[in-house]
Amino acid sequence: MQRRDFIKITAAGGAAAALEGCGNPDHHLIRFIPEEDLLPGIATWKPSICTLCPAGCGTLVRVMQGEAEVIRNGQLGILKMGLAKKIEGNPAHPINQGKLCPRGHGELQVTYHPDRIRSPLQRTGERGSGQFKEITWDEAIKQLVSQLSGVPGPSRGWWAMITSPLRGQRKTIVDDFAYALHGGHFEFEFFDSALPAVDLGQANYLLSFGADFLGTWNSPVAQSISYGRMRKGRPGQRGKFVHFESRISQTAASADEWIPSRPGMDGVLALSLAHVILRDKLRSAGSAGGAAASIDGWTQGLPDFAPEKIEKQSGVPAATITRIAHESAANAPAVVLMGDSAAAHTNAVFSARAVNALNALLGSVGKPGGSAFSPALPMRGSQSMQPTSNLSHREGPGSASFAMFRDMVTSTSKAPQVLLLHNANPVFGSAQGSQVRDLIAKSGFIASFSRFIDETSALADLVLPDHSPLESWLDDALESGSAQTVVSLAPPAMAPLHNTRSMPDVLLDVAQQLGGDVAKALPWKTYDEALKASFSELYKEKGTKNAKDADDFWSKAQEQGGWWSADEKPSAPASSKATASPAKYTEPQFDGSADDFPFYFLPFASQMFYDGSLAHLPWMQEAPDPLSSVMWGTWVEINNRTAEKLGVKMGDIVAVASAHGTLEAPALVTPAIAPDVIAMPVGQGHTSYTRYASNRGANPISILAPMTVAGTDALAWAATRVKISRVGEGKLVMFGASMEETPKDLKHR
Ligand code: SF4
């Protein structure tokens, strides 16, 4: 314990007077009067929402009386208050039913992190230098209002807000704010949040094309629960699971069969399975409805996809394709998933259509044991909005992708005059991140709502620190994980520790100060007032059976952690009509020639860090990866036979080079990856993200090519080729210090 800390504690304990002779009076902390009644030693459990990934699991937070160092009215002091001690899953919540993944437990550390921003900050040094001084909220809001009051305008240009993908009333508030003030709302994400909900619990056969549904894809806790039911929840009936991917993920390790197919061959394999089902008359061509009509050659029985032709292309034996086609058709309900790497190839749109058609042929869309879509919600902001490239001609509020922001800046050579950032780190999470950094740095004025300084918020002129999720009102309108309609709601589980404010509250305050259209569009004084209004709408449409009036509905939702419908039947997609032109197979494109860059490069979502946004949490750094057991670092997965040829041993430092950059990291030699594939977890390699994540490991995104999925602006992050070479001896930090011996004769394609 340092001297400063000792003096703080004793001052707070009332012994300061006795120590005045030897302590600095500036260090004495005042004791605030408690703001709430709490019984010492008695815990209360308060509903909340996990915000650490898009799944939106419901949580319960254990709150007990404790003493904390807090800031009140700009004054540092000690307060006896309710403090969050533990997070568990909310058993009543339909998505996660009382369970959490390891990341969810780590949310506690967001609140107590020693590097949290404690007060509004104003830049004092060069942009990006990390030099700031503390200012008051009044000064901060005044600056933001002044910057926004002049845009857009002929001499001031345009303005934009970049956030992580938002849902519920947070999205409504940001969309309305941006639309009313003629700005643009752009959402940034590295891994796509996915749809639909999957009813694995009633499925008898499951085919996955690269979806890590038990680890990081879509709604992993909900899927883990229903996967458990599929395997063990029905006496005498155990569903079979087959996984196609070129490496063994946490999910692939649970499969009955792992089939290491070539990267980008997912659509081809789906249609080859469909070919066998049609050829052997296991289903009729018409049974797939409109989804099948969107595939070229369907009515002719997909002659180009005979297993014998596809074997060479995909690396999967024809006999295996034929057998799996027969098994899936004979074991209804059978469901097919596609996610992660399969959706990150240049031909992913074709693959998605092929997988949809196979699902339709197997009869699993909108049926028990299949895939389903959550019903639309009768609330403002719950409908998806059409993105547009022209901000001044939009028909209504909505958001567009970060790629569109990038295009707008590069095509017009005009960066926004004002840029707001919330919970998005595109400098870390974009291919060619240094170019993104330069592009963002050209903005006239940057304000960030970040809780921590990361690579993007380091560029801010003004930092308006957000509450932690446990200190804030939260809401969410779920789109996946359950066939029920689910709207999560949570009041703050504890009072704020620091001089922070929640992002929606700041926007509402700024809207009122700006006046005019934006004040009319957002008439609420606070975020909870806006939430109450939206729940009043929901009550009129859906909630009259659950509560005696709108106030009762609102109170019950707060106690329960939200509102959800009674069991509903799964629904099929809104339109199953054929698309205009049937999809034809397109080869996946890869950046870099096979001669110069002989390996496919496969980044993957880390179980602990997700997309890298959780690398600042020490529990996540300390937790061993479930497959490799690596802690506090990163690794490069190399097949054992490939490693032998290259003279690489476990733990050696290797250089991985693409046409866009080189990184170095220790090798993890394993048979659990195809010989022509090199894989790396995303998450480490931050240059600026608190004491725990900065300058630790390497970032695979930094060497990716800026390839996109054809027909979209999504990054094709599995479309880069690399070469590798041994640099020298190194070390992997692993739980238990090593992996178990692996058999040398494991067969690969
Ligand atoms: S899956 Fe894990 S990280 Fe994601 S919301 Fe649920 S508990 Fe949180």
Residues whose N, C-alpha, C, O or C-beta is under 5 A from the ligand:
A	BS01	SF4	C50 L52 C53 A55 G56 C57 L100 C101 R103 G104 P220 V221
